[in-house]
Amino acid sequence: MRHARDFAVTVLVLGLLGVGSGALWSLLAPRPPYVMTKQGPLLADPSTQALIAADGWFAVVTGALGLACGAIGYGLSRRGRPLAVVLGLAAGGLLGGYLTLVVGQAVNLGAGSVTAAGASVSLIPGPLGLTAPGVMCAWPLLAVGVFFGLEGIAGYRDSPLRRPFGGQDPYGPMSSYDISDR
């Protein structure tokens, strides 16, 4: 029962963080310029970097949260039940990434007027979206990766393999071993 609670709390907290990160992504990411035509909005510059920049900002925002969540989750799970927390980080990171996308597309905090130098047409900011859906995995991958990295460091530090022979010299003290005794 405690494992299910830890899993659910981790997923819920990361989901709530996803709502906030969606607003942050919407504020930071640039929007591509569109021109209004009789047929509807048309991308003003097909070679615009705004589409790729939105993916980059999504990866930065969710990646930073993934690093922080992995470290905090590891620190809080040291008392027990790390499996529930690491599974919660994976599932919650996926939920948080999805909510970041949905909220970021709906909020439009950074949408302002788009201007072009010397343009005689009116440009409007386009919708925020992802062109590379693989960046949605940044949050869970980094969270779980940091968790396992910290676990590996702590496991090595506490490992008896780090101090072979119980920390003793296998040949005894050097003063008792004399080459002339041969």
C-alpha positions in Angstrom: 0.0 0.0 0.0 2.8 2.4 0.8 4.5 1.6 -2.5 1.3 2.6 -4.4 1.0 5.8 -2.3 4.6 6.8 -3.1 4.1 6.0 -6.8 0.8 8.0 -6.9 2.3 11.0 -5.0 5.3 11.1 -7.3 3.1 11.0 -10.5 0.8 13.7 -9.1 3.6 16.1 -8.1 5.2 15.7 -11.5 1.8 16.2 -13.2 1.3 19.5 -11.3 4.9 20.6 -12.3 3.9 19.8 -15.9 1.1 22.5 -15.7 3.6 25.1 -14.5 6.2 24.1 -17.0 3.7 24.4 -19.8 3.1 28.0 -18.9 6.9 28.6 -18.7 7.4 27.0 -22.1 4.7 29.1 -23.6 6.4 32.2 -22.2 9.8 31.3 -23.5 9.3 29.7 -26.9 9.1 31.8 -30.0 6.1 31.4 -32.4 6.4 31.2 -36.1 4.9 34.1 -38.1 1.8 33.4 -40.2 0.2 35.5 -42.9 -3.6 35.7 -43.1 -4.8 34.8 -46.6 -8.3 34.2 -48.0 -7.7 30.5 -47.6 -6.6 30.9 -43.9 -3.3 31.3 -42.1 -0.2 30.5 -44.1 3.3 30.1 -42.7 5.1 33.3 -43.7 8.6 31.9 -43.8 8.8 28.1 -44.4 12.5 28.2 -43.4 11.8 29.8 -40.0 13.8 28.6 -37.1 10.9 29.3 -34.7 9.6 25.8 -35.1 12.9 24.2 -34.1 13.4 26.8 -31.3 10.1 25.8 -29.7 11.3 22.2 -29.6 14.6 23.3 -28.0 12.8 25.4 -25.4 10.6 22.4 -24.6 13.6 20.2 -24.1 15.3 22.8 -21.9 12.3 23.3 -19.7 11.4 19.7 -19.3 15.0 18.5 -19.2 15.8 20.9 -16.3 12.8 19.6 -14.4 13.8 16.0 -15.1 17.3 16.6 -13.6 15.8 18.3 -10.6 13.0 15.7 -10.1 15.5 12.8 -10.4 17.8 14.3 -7.7 15.0 15.2 -5.3 13.3 11.9 -5.9 16.5 10.0 -5.1 17.0 12.1 -1.9 13.5 11.5 -0.7 13.5 7.8 -1.5 16.7 7.0 0.5 14.6 6.0 3.5 13.0 3.2 1.5 10.8 2.2 -1.4 13.0 3.5 -4.3 11.3 1.3 -6.9 8.0 3.1 -6.4 9.6 6.5 -6.7 11.7 5.6 -9.8 8.5 4.2 -11.5 6.7 7.3 -10.4 9.4 9.4 -12.0 9.1 7.6 -15.3 5.3 7.7 -15.4 5.1 11.2 -13.9 7.7 12.5 -16.3 5.6 11.3 -19.3 2.5 12.8 -17.8 4.4 16.1 -17.0 5.7 16.3 -20.5 2.3 15.7 -22.0 0.8 18.4 -19.7 3.6 20.7 -20.6 2.6 20.3 -24.3 -1.1 20.7 -23.7 -0.9 23.7 -21.4 1.8 25.4 -23.4 -0.3 25.2 -26.5 -3.4 26.5 -24.7 -2.0 29.3 -22.6 -0.1 31.4 -25.3 1.7 33.6 -22.8 4.5 34.6 -25.2 2.3 35.3 -28.1 2.6 38.9 -29.1 2.7 40.8 -32.3 5.1 39.5 -34.9 6.8 42.1 -37.1 8.9 41.7 -40.2 11.3 44.3 -41.5 9.8 46.0 -44.6 6.8 43.8 -44.7 3.6 45.3 -46.1 1.4 42.4 -44.9 0.2 41.8 -41.4 1.8 38.9 -39.6 0.3 37.0 -36.7 2.0 34.7 -34.3 1.3 31.1 -35.0 0.4 28.4 -32.5 3.0 26.7 -30.3 3.7 23.1 -31.1 6.3 20.4 -31.4 7.8 19.3 -34.6 10.0 16.7 -32.9 7.8 14.6 -30.6 10.8 12.8 -29.2 11.6 15.7 -26.9 8.6 14.7 -24.8 10.9 11.9 -23.4 13.4 14.4 -22.0 11.8 14.7 -18.6 11.3 11.0 -17.8 14.7 9.9 -19.3 16.7 12.5 -17.4 14.8 12.0 -14.1 15.3 8.2 -14.2 18.9 8.6 -15.4 19.9 11.0 -12.6 18.2 8.7 -10.1 20.1 5.6 -11.3 23.3 7.6 -11.6 23.1 8.8 -8.0 22.1 5.2 -6.9 25.2 3.9 -8.7 27.5 6.4 -7.0 26.1 5.6 -3.6 26.2 1.9 -4.3 29.8 2.1 -5.2 30.7 4.2 -2.2 29.1 1.6 0.1 30.3 -1.4 -1.8 32.8 -3.9 -0.1 34.3 -4.3 -3.6 35.7 -0.8 -3.3 37.9 -2.1 -0.4 39.1 -5.5 -1.4 40.4 -7.8 1.4 38.5 -5.8 4.0 40.8 -2.8 3.5 43.9 -4.9 4.6 47.0 -5.4 2.5 46.8 -9.0 1.3 50.6 -9.5 1.7 50.7 -8.1 5.3 52.6 -5.1 6.4 55.6 -4.2 4.2 58.0 -4.2 7.2 57.5 -7.9 7.7 58.3 -8.7 4.1 62.0 -8.4 3.4 63.6 -9.3 0.2 66.8 -10.5 1.9 64.8 -13.3 3.7 64.7 -15.2 0.4 
